């Protein structure tokens, strides 16, 4: 397999360069990269794609995905989830352990990896549970899980409530130089079903205050500081959490953090009308928080954009708001929503490549995230200007729980290439 | 025949306009007159069927809706949670769709989860009337309270109304506050901060620092029930202390106007949120509220349903 991608804007976080140029793929790898001024090598007989100014980024990396298999295949399978990932421009995704059975042992990790290899649409990196059954008591076998391919540990939506267990998890993880990902939430304050504030009062719903997240982020950064371990904060949604992480980074704590497109795009207002497609945990917050999240992305406090892709069916979403499940799908909307940050001048295209590829791949330690000669050709080709209506029938995910359904979005992946092979190609 | 209002459903006070509220109250006045006649029945909704679907315990509201429907000559059926198929695992949407398949004109719903009437309105064709959803709204209670106040003062505009107690969990307070402030009343709320929703001002009220402050010069004091079934841990220390600092007693009433009304949506926890003397005092209109409830619900039902195609 040999092909040339020309007339592209090459966004390479590895070299911190943003240039007009071309990229040659050969034998699954990036063979050569050059600027428009430099002529490309002889390509007679080689497939040539004229990208007409589209962007080439290293394949996107989503460090927070729920693939639902094993256990809830009616919502998503590893095949449909990775197909959706490819459609969204992602070549690598990390999947959370809250499957059924939960990914707290090597057998489940192996199963996920083999299923993903079979499907072939994206590299799948399992995140294993911190504690057995995500129960917050006994640690899982970190060493063995890492050996079979787990890349990090998280109890995900059931955060480790006991601070001493979290401390020990961080300590034990550091003996393997492993990463702990925390869904930061003080469970006793998380009894509501949306953000606590004006809209919760107007809708008569119990709220979840920002303090619920801030307390947990503070606790876990303190524990990371105490133990020296590597900590990653998942889906940051509050102004306070951004500030706590900013200060912790300044002190030299080994902490990284992600946010999700919905936290810099929407606010609690989206819940109006009891819209269960705007119900997630952490909940959509206020405009003040939204702005703080964007600030955090700009100044580097927030390292990565992850989707928290959480497929649910009508069974979980078409019901009483308080009883409906948390979460929305995100793989196929993350790129257009994030490109909006570029359009609004908050991030440069190169910075976006850091947030969506280089940084998450480096936090997870999975390599890639660069357009470098000799590296596997994991690429995402983006038309930042194409507009499309986000429609149920066009989705590759099995679920359609998204607040953007029926809306016009701008910018998307037109081709996704994993290891030199096209995993997605947008026709027309 | 009364003219219709532009709504198909009555979900919450939040969707009503001031002149629609006035129209409902005016209509209720004419129905109240009917209720004083020896034959308390009019043919307005003959041929209509109204289903009362109550997923939470209720005596007053359920009976009031039933009587209102019957006095309008509608047929009524009541279903309660303990006898519904929801216990067999049926979803609320399926339950109501099945009820709808039997062609009622309206479903009156009470449910413990906020927003359920809105959910149902999206899925069914018949009228949905909210008889209390979670800690959100209870629009007919607010209307009957407004009716009672208006009967005494001839207006709502300019009155000072104090709502006292568990504002957080009270759908009566949430609907009442919206309605009274929309009609030009000066509404203040008071209660322990742990029983106050975040940013209560968005409901159109001012938050009083003390009970005396709230009641000072008030025309109406509305006391709310301490909702024992909705209390989480550590919201208040004890009923004893609550009674002492937030209960409506004759001492508290001394701050209000002499002509002030005492209201309560019931059921009253006597000796907790209200002293027995206050509940039974001359100023108390608690039972009038109940009487007016039937007239107001007749008005709501007739305005929503009269002339609808399901009517025979």
Interface residues (C-beta under 8 A of the other chain):
Chain A: X191 X196 X197 X198 X200 X201 X202 X203 X204 X205 X206 X207 X209 X273 X274 X318 X319 X320 X321 X322 X323
Chain B: X14 X91 X92 X93 X111 X113 X114 X115 X116 X118 X119 X133 X134 X135 X136 X137 X171 X174 X197 X198 X199 X200 X202 X203 X232
